[in-house]
Structures are given as C-alpha cells and as structure tokens.
C-alpha cells in the first residue's frame, strides 16, 4: 500500500513540476529553472570529489574512476553531466535547456546503474 501511495504522489508531483517548470510561458521562470539546473549539476559534479568506493574496495574517488576509464558507465555519467552543465550554462535557446534536461535525466538513471555495478550486492532493485 505504501508503494502505491508513493508512486501516485510521485506522478502527481512530477506532473505539476513538469507543467510549471518545463513548459512555462514566463521567461523569468525559464531563467530561474536554468539557475537551479546549473546548481544541481554543479552539486552533482562535486560528488565526484568524494570517495565512491569504501577503503575495502580501493577507496577510489569519482574522478579517479572516470580517469582510469575502466568503468565505461562512469565515463558516460561524467560525460552526461558535462553535457548537461554546458547546455544549461552556455546557451539561451530552449532547445539547449531541453537537451540539458534530457542529459540530466539519463545521467540520473545511469548513476543508479553505475552504483549497482561498482558496489554489487549493496542495493537490490526490483519492480
């Protein structure tokens, strides 16, 4: 029952947020969305400067995993974050804002996939 309540609430809130922020007619809302999106991307990129693995598994930082290039999911995740940040920062057209939002959404899913790969058995994902 709790799962049904969570997902119903999630869909309602998501629908409201998408209607309010991603399809606004007011240019001031678009500017605020861009600022919030940049802050979220910067905060997410900052997590790469913290250890992603415990000391028992090497204690590697996020950027070390990217630079090593052994885990292509990490490289893909970092690339998506950079693409989203550049799209939010550098361009004023709505097409780039939408591209940044798509890149960030894909990066969110990729983050879960990467974390379950580099730390197997710590999280069980089920439907």
C-alpha positions, -999 to 999 in steps of 0.1 A, spaced: 0 0 0 29 23 8 44 17 -27 11 26 -44 8 58 -23 44 67 -31 41 63 -69 7 80 -70 21 110 -52 52 109 -73 33 111 -106 11 139 -93 40 160 -81 60 152 -113 32 163 -135 28 196 -116 66 202 -117 68 195 -154 38 217 -162 51 245 -140 88 245 -149 95 227 -182 67 243 -202 65 278 -187 52 308 -207 71 332 -184 107 339 -193 115 346 -157 106 310 -148 129 298 -175 158 318 -162 152 305 -127 150 270 -140 183 274 -157 199 287 -125 185 258 -104 196 233 -131 231 247 -131 233 245 -93 221 209 -93 246 199 -120 275 216 -100 264 199 -68 263 165 -86 297 171 -102 311 179 -67 302 144 -56 330 132 -79 355 147 -55 344 124 -27 352 87 -24 327 65 -43 342 33 -30 349 23 6 386 17 16 380 -21 15 374 -17 -23 402 7 -30 387 40 -18 386 55 -52 371 89 -58 346 95 -86 371 114 -108 397 86 -103 372 61 -117 365 84 -147 402 90 -154 410 53 -151 384 46 -178 379 10 -167 342 16 -160 325 30 -191 294 37 -171 313 62 -150 328 78 -181 293 80 -197 279 95 -165 306 122 -163 301 130 -200 263 134 -195 269 157 -165 293 179 -185 269 180 -215 240 190 -192 261 217 -175 273 231 -208 238 231 -222 224 249 -191 253 274 -189 262 283 -224 231 286 -244 199 307 -241 177 288 -266 150 265 -252 163 236 -273 195 235 -252 176 237 -220 156 207 -231 188 189 -242 203 196 -208 172 183 -190 173 151 -211 210 146 -204 204 151 -167 175 126 -167 197 100 -184 225 107 -160 202 101 -131 193 66 -144 230 60 -153 240 69 -117 219 41 -103 232 16 -129 268 26 -122 264 24 -84 249 -11 -86 278 -22 -109 306 -9 -88 290 -19 -55 272 -52 -63 250 -67 -36 246 -34 -17 213 -25 -33 186 -48 -46 165 -31 -73 131 -48 -81 99 -37 -97 
